[in-house]
């Protein structure tokens, strides 16, 4: 487990994988119990920071994918094509059977 004391890098400087791995270790320590209240609070706070880093990194990756897909005209990372959901797309083009979809 990565210690939550001074040897741990600031959460904002971590990559996704490093933050995720430390977050998993923090959760394991909290679930194991045996820590003092102060230690548990410090672990919880570190876990919150790490979770925020992971969320920001994932959101950034999604934005990059969306930008690339939009440039290529292939839709977005959430599965929509040019902002139209697949269900809507089928209704708009005659239920899809006319163009080879079943």
N, C-alpha and C positions, 0 to 999 in steps of 0.2 A: 504494500500500500504506500502510496505517496503520502508523506507526512504533510499535515496541514499547517505546519509551522513555517519558519522563515525560509526553509530550503525549497519550498514549492514556488514555482514562478507565478507571477500575477496571472489571474485567470484570463484577462484580456489579451495576453501575449501567447496564449496556447492555441494550437490547432485543434480541429474538431476531435480527432482520435485521442489526442493526449487528454483533452478535457473530459471526453466520454469515459476513458479508462479510469481517470481519477474519480469521476463521479460514481462509477460502479464501486470503487474501493470505499468511498465515503459512505455509500448506502450500506455496504456490507458491515462496516464498522458500527454504524448506527443500529442496524438490525441485530448485531451480535450483543449489543448492550455492554454493560460493565464500565462505561465511561462516566465521568463525573458530569454534573449538570453543565458546568462551564465548557468541558470538552465537547459534550453533545451539542451545545449551542454553536460552538465554533465550527463543528463539522456540518451542522445544518446550514449555517451561513455560507460556508465554502461550497456546499452542494448547490445552494441557490445560485451562487456566482457561476459555477461550472455549468449548470443547466441553462443559464442565460447565454453563456458562450456557445454552447451546442446549438441552441435555438437560433442565435444570430448567424452562426456559420451555415446552418442548414437553409435558412432564409436567403442568405447570400448566394449559396449554390443554386437554389431554385431560381432566383432572379437571373443568374448567369445563363442557366439552361433556357429559361423563357426568352431571354434576349436572343440567344443563338437560334432557337426554334422559330422565333418571330422573323428573324432575318432570312431564314430558309423557307419561310412560308408554311411551316409544318405544324403550327399551333403552339401550344404552351405545355409546360411540364405537368400541368394538372389534367392533361388528357383532352383538352378542348382544341378544336381546330378553328383558328381565327376567331376565337371568342365564342364559338357556337358549340354547345354540348352535343355529344353524339346522338342523344335522343332527339334533340331539336333538329339536327342535321338530317336524320332519316325522315322526319315529317316534312321537312322543307323540300326534299327531293323526290317526293312520291313514294314514301315508305321504303326506299332503298332497293326494292326488287327490280325496278326498271333499269338500274345501273349495275346489276350483277350481285348485289348484296341480298342475303336472305334473312 
